[in-house]
Amino acid sequence: MKAGPAPQAAHHADAPRPPAHRSLFKRSLGAVFAVIFLTWAALIARELIDIGLLQSRNGQAENQLWAELAKLQALPHLQQPAALAERMNGLDGLLRDEWRHKGHRSPFYLLQVWHEGQLLLRVDPDLSGRARGQPQETLYASDSRWLYAEASEPEQGLIVRRWQERPGDWHFSLAGFSYYARPLLYGLPLLILPVWLLFRLGFAPLQRIGQQISQRSAKDLSPLPDSPYVELAPVVNAVNSLMARLQLRLDREREFLLDAAHELKTPLAVVKLSAEALDQGSDPERRAASAQRLHQGVDRATHTVHQLLALARSGADAQDMAQREHELVALVSDRVVLATPMALSRDIELELQAPEECWLRINRESVGALIDNLVSNAIKYSPASGQVLVRISDTPEAVVLEVLDQGPGIPAELQAKVFERFYRIPGQEEHGSGLGLAIVERAAAQHGARVQLGVGLGGRGLAVSVRFTRQAAAPAEPSPEAEA
């Protein structure tokens, strides 16, 4: 019943995926033009701020200067109104010529000449069509629209008052906005095509990588060619790393299937022959012997299946194994208790030497399989009335798990081969699958641990030690599973 969803999952994997709606190309292109627009806006804002501050200051200085000039021109003609008016008109002409040479219109202004408290002359501006309003002649200070300046000669009783419009209002008009918008409006059409072509060329290597991947078959997991581009190299390296992990996973699954077929072939053959003997035999002794062989074959097949499953789990990638802080002494104690019936059946003394507690970051299932294989192998190969010692040593740098027995041991020249799958030392009388130490080595590798073989108890037998290096950043906090 559990195999039913597999075709559906395959169907979903082969079904066409909806097309992507977002575009990195358009996003990057839009970001470039957004930066151009924001930069233009920032420069315009800075220009307008400068206009508001700098030109107002310069306008006030200029207004004061023309007021002083008007005072100097008025002093000799205080008793001659016609000559005074002529002099003021002359100054007005100079002012207009100056602004014309600058390329701008002259500012609007209002001029008053007072003598002994009487208004001798008043020059009014032409404010037709202007929304700025008439300057308040009774307001002797600058405001938001007009700048005020005053020049006086107390000995002669002369006072010249001058109001001049605050400069810069043109920049805030429609004409001023069109002047500042012109570079942006003219420049954008000229930038669109070159930037679009540059981005097309820039994204071409990424599109080529996508085409290389899409054109591959499902069986082709060979690495992609190295990219010379700094931005694409991490993507190519990540894809190649993923392909390498997938290839390793496929190789492991293929090896597992071959191993399962190879190891189950013999016990299944024994089961089949024994079942046929039971079915066809009439001799009670032969039937009993066949039944015994049948049970042995089933036990061996069951043990092999368990070992193969443990081997498959121990072959998982380290990043796929969930590791948490566990109390190792409690875990080892539980596994030793489970192995006690086997030790009692062989009259073997099983002893555990460990501190009160030892916290270590591990995967509980994987380390449990490691402990089970070490302890069961030690009991299996130890002589009757022998001794098996399980020892835990806890130091700030590492935790060492040792299992020592009094069995035949392993010759030094064969210690490297016993970690190979299905390898059994020649001459062994005990039945086994040859997977125990392979499972131990793989489980240790998942935790970055190192397995070493040595001499067991009393100078004979085998000692297997697994050294777990502590992770400096791992917090020593109990997990909920351990507390339960």
Buried (B, 14 or more C-beta within 10 A) or exposed (E): EEEEEEEEEEEEEEEEEEEEEEEEBEEEBEEBEEEBEEEBEEEBEEEBEEBBEEBBEEBBEBBBEBBBBBBEBBEEBBEEEEBBBEBBEEBBEEBEEEEEEEEEEBBBBBBBBBBEEEEBBEBEBEBEEEEBEEBBEEEEEBEEBBBBBBBBBEEEEBBBBBBBBBBBBEBEEEEBEEEBEEEBEEEBEEEEEEBEEEBEEEBEBBEEBEEEEEEEEEEEBEEBEEBEEEEBEEBBBEBBEEBEBEEEBEEBEEBBEEBBEEBBEEBBEBBEBBBEBBEEBEEEEEBEBBBEBBEBBBEBBEBBBBBBBBBBBBBBEEEEBEBBBBBBBEBBBEBBEBBEEBBEEBEBEBEBEBEEEBBBBBBBBBBBBBBBBBBBBBBBBBBEEBBBBBBBBBEEEBBBBBBBBBBBBBEEEEBEEBBEBBEBBEEEEEEBBBBBBBBBBBBBBBBEBBBEBBEBBEEEBBBBBBBBEBEEEEEEEBBEEBEE
